Amino acid sequence: MDRLSLVQFRSDGKRGVARLADEGEARVVPGVESIRALAQTALATGTGLAAAVAAAGEGDPVDLSSVTLLPPIDHDDPAHVWVTGTGLTHLGSAEGRDKMHRKLADDPAPTDSMKMFKMGLEGGKPGAGETGVQPEWFYKGNGETLVAPGAPLASPSFALDAGEEPEIAGIYLIDADGMPVRLGFALANEFSDHVTERGNYLWLAHSKLRQAALGAELLVGPLPDDVRGASRILRDGAVLWEKPFLSGETNMSHSIANLEHHHFKYGLFRKPGDIHVHFFGTGTLSFSDGVTTQPGDVFEIEADAFRLPVRNPIAAAPAETIAVRAL
């Protein structure tokens, strides 16, 4: 069990957890209905997830194509799930952002995005016992923001763009003492509105309030330093755009530990029982290559550290009329 990957699924109205084997087979983890419950068992017994899976024994094989795959983490109350992230964390990630913002700037001086990127290059990987520079940070929503594997990513009627961001997300549970415990990593699509962000970088917060997709697989244990994969967009079954996707600390200007520190240093994010899904950023965007997506297009993201890809179509959310009334 050198490489432990877990998935959550639903079959015949019942939930379950399965372990993925290197040969591609999936086997049920007996007596476990959710990865969160498995993590709580591991915390209660003072073990890790791998030990908790081993203690549960080996269950029956399960055909993942015949069940409904779920996100690799969830909560009975979605309000107890925080979905957040960091940007300008990957080598080369400032290029696309800088192009967006420079189009509206006559001043040849470096943009704020480039300044922050350079700060990360210089201080994003501190030594042991040191505190590194803090990254850009954003909020995406609660557990309702996360869509299931294969489910549509709905772009709001007011959105100006529906763009993919191939990323890796850290998955965390806050223990009874208020300390974050990393359960593992998930391959993800941090769906964003890059046209809104390009209008003014202060609209970044608005551009991030969109749905997001996680791959079904939770990779337990350390993330490889060099993660390589691909991000592509399909239209009518044909590849519209494709580009290599790189992640892992070899390809990042910040260490994962530094990103974790600057998120969890806030007591608000250390409430026992809460779940955190934290996106680590990317350096690959179709938007930077001039691609404009449309409903029906399909995002596909794959990486060598994960057996299962992230695949989600784009949908257009219906327009809503919002009226505030006074009581």
N, C-alpha and C positions, 0 to 999 in steps of 0.2 A: 504494500500500500504506500509506495514511495510518493506517488502523485495521486492525491485524493481530490476527487471532484464529486460534488453532490448536486442533485436536481430535486425539485419539488414537482409533484404532479397530482392530478385528480383523475380518478377512474371510477365509473359507476357511482358518482356522487361522493366518493370517499377520497380523502387526501392521503398522500404517501411521500416518502423520501427514498431516492435510489442513489446508489453509488455507481459511478461510471468506471468500468475497467479499461485497462490499456488496449485490450483487443476490441473495444467498442461495445461490449456487453454491459447492460445495466442490471443491477440486482437490488431488490428492495431492502431497505434497512428495516428489519422487523420492529413493530411496535412504535414507530416514529411517524407522526403526522406532519411535522414541519421542521425546518432547519432551525427555526428560533427555539422550538421546544427541545431539540437535540442540543443546542448550545446551552440552554438553561440547565439541562441534565449534566452537561460537562462541567459547568460552573459549580453546581451543587455537589458534585462528587470530586471536585478538585482535579479534573483531568482535562484533556484537550478534545477537540472534535474527532480527531483520528481515533483516539482511545475509546471515545463514546460509540463510534461506529463499530469498532472491533468488538466492544462489549455487547452490542446488540445482536451480533451474529450475522451470518450470511443468509439472506432471504431468497425468494424465488426470482428468476429472471423476469424482466419486464420489457416489453417492446415499446420504446418511447414514441414510435409512430402511431401507436394505438391509444395513447393517453393524452390528456390535455396538460401541456407543460405550463408551469406557473413561474413567475419571477423567483429568483433564488432566495429571496427574503420577503417577508410581509409581516403584518401585525393585525390582530383582530380589530384594532382601532387605528385606521390610517393616520389619524392625527398624531400618533406616537412614532411616526416615521418622518425623519428629516431628510430631504433630498437637496444637496448642496454641491458646490464644486469650486474649482480653482482654474484660472486661465493663465496663459503666457508662461507655462511651466515646461514646455518641450522645446528642444533645440529646433530653431527655425519657426517656432509658433508665432513669433512676432511679425513675420513677413506679411502674411495675409492681413493681419489686423492693422499693420502700419499702412498698407496700401489703402485700406478702407478709409482710414482717418486722414491720410495725407491728401486725398482727393479734394477735401474741403478746406485744406490749410494752405495758405500762401507762404507762411513762415517756414523756411528750410530747416529750422531747428528740429531736433528729434521730438517725435510725438510722445505723449505721456505713456502710450503703450510700449514704445521702444525703450523709454527710460525704465519702466518697470521690468521689462524683459532683461535689460542689462543688470539691474539690481539682482535679479534671480541668478544670472550667470556668475556674478561676483560673490553672492552670499546665500545662495539657495541650498547649498550642501554643506552645512556646518560640521565641524568636528564633534567628537563625543563630548558631551557636557556643555556644548555651546548652543546658542540660539541663533538661527539663521534669519534672513530677511523674510518678512511676511509676503505672501503672494496676493494676487488679485483673488477676491472671494465673491461668490454669488449664491443666491437662494433660488431653488427651482420650485419647491412646493413640498407637500406632504406625500403620504403613501398613495393618494389618489392620482398623483402625477405619473406613477409608473404603470406602463402598459405591459400586458402579458406577451411572452414570446409569440411572434407571428401576428399579433394584433395590430390594427392600424394606429399610426401616430396622427392624431387629429390636429390640424393647424387651425387656429382661431380665425373667424371671419375677418377680424381686423388686422391679421398678420400681413406683413409685406414680403415674407420669405418663409420657406419651410426647408431648412438646411440641416444636414447630418453633421454630427461631430463624433467620429470614432474614438472611443476612450476606454480606459479601464477605471472601474469604480471600486473603492474600498467599501466593505460591508462591515458594520460595527454594531455591537450590542453594549449598552451601558449596564454594568453589573450593579449588584445591590449596594456597593460602596461608592457608587457614582464614578467609577473609572471605566473608560472605553476599552472594549475587548474586540480586536479585529477577528472576524470570523473567516474572512477570505477576500477574494477578489472576483469581480464579474466583468465580462466584456460588455460594452454598453454603447448606446447611441444617445448622446446628450443633445437632443433635438433643439435647434435654436433659430432665431429670426435675425439673420445677419444684415438684412437691409435696414431694419429698424436700428440696429447697433451702428451701422455706418452713418446714419443720419446725424448722430451725436453720441460720442462714447459714454455720455452720462445716461443714455438710454439702455446701457448694457443690462441693467436690472430688469427693464421691461422685456428685453429680447430673450431673457432666460426663463421667463415664466411660461413655460411650455411643457408638454408631456416629455417623457424620456422612456427609453427601452433598455432593459437589461437582458442579456442572454440568459438562458435557463440554468447555466452552469455556475456553481460556486467553486472556485479553485481555492482549496484549503492549503494553508502554508505560505511560504514566501513567494513573491512574484519574481519570475526570472528577471535578471538585470537587462536583458535585451529581448524584447518582445517584437516579433515581426509578423505582419499580416497584410491584409488588403481591405480597402473600402471601395465599394462600387455602388452605382445606381443603375437599376434596370428600368427600361421603359418599353412596354409591350413585349416583354420577354427578352429584349436585346440589351446589351451593355451600352449605356449612354455615357458613362464616365467610370474610370477606375484608377486608383492610385495606391501605392504602398502605404501601409500604416505602421508606424513605429512607436513603441512605448517602452516602459521599463526605465530604470534609473540611468542606464547608459545613454539613453536618448532624451533625458530630461535635464532641465536646468535647476530643478529642486529635487531634494531627496523626498521620498515618501514620508519619512519620519518628520521632516520639517513641515510638510503640508498637514500632516496629522496634528502636530503640535499647535499650529496656528489656528486650526479649527477647534480643537478640544480645549484650548486654553480658556474658552468662555464657559463659565459655569452653566449657562443656559443649555449648553449642548451635552451636559453630563447628568441628565436626570435618569435615575435607575429605571430600567425596563425599556427605554427608548431605543429605537433602531435608527442608524444613520447610514445613508448611501451617499458617498462623497466621490464626485468625479474628479479625476486627476489632470484633465486637460488633454490637448491633442496638438499636433502640428500639421494635420491633413484636413483640408476642407475643399469640397467641390466648388463652393462659392468663390474661393480665391482664383479658380480657373474659369470663372464666368458662367458657371452652370446655374440655370434657373429650373427648379423642380416644379412638378405639378401633381395634383391628386392622381393616384394610380401608380405613380413611380414607386419602386421598391428599393429600400436601402438594404445592402448586405455588408456585414462586417465580419471578418474572420481573423484569427490570430493563432500563431503556433502554440501558445501556452494553453489554449482552450480547444476542446474537442468539438464543441457546438458553436455555430455562428449566431450572430444577431441578424434577424431578417424581419423587417416590418414595412408594410406599404404606407403611403401617405394618404390621408383622408382630409376632407374639408369639413370642419365643424360647422353646424348651422349657426346663423346669425342670431344673436340674442338682444333683446331690448332691456336695458337695465335702468330702472327708475328708483331713485331713493325717495322714501316717504318719511315724513316726520310723525312721531307718535304724540 
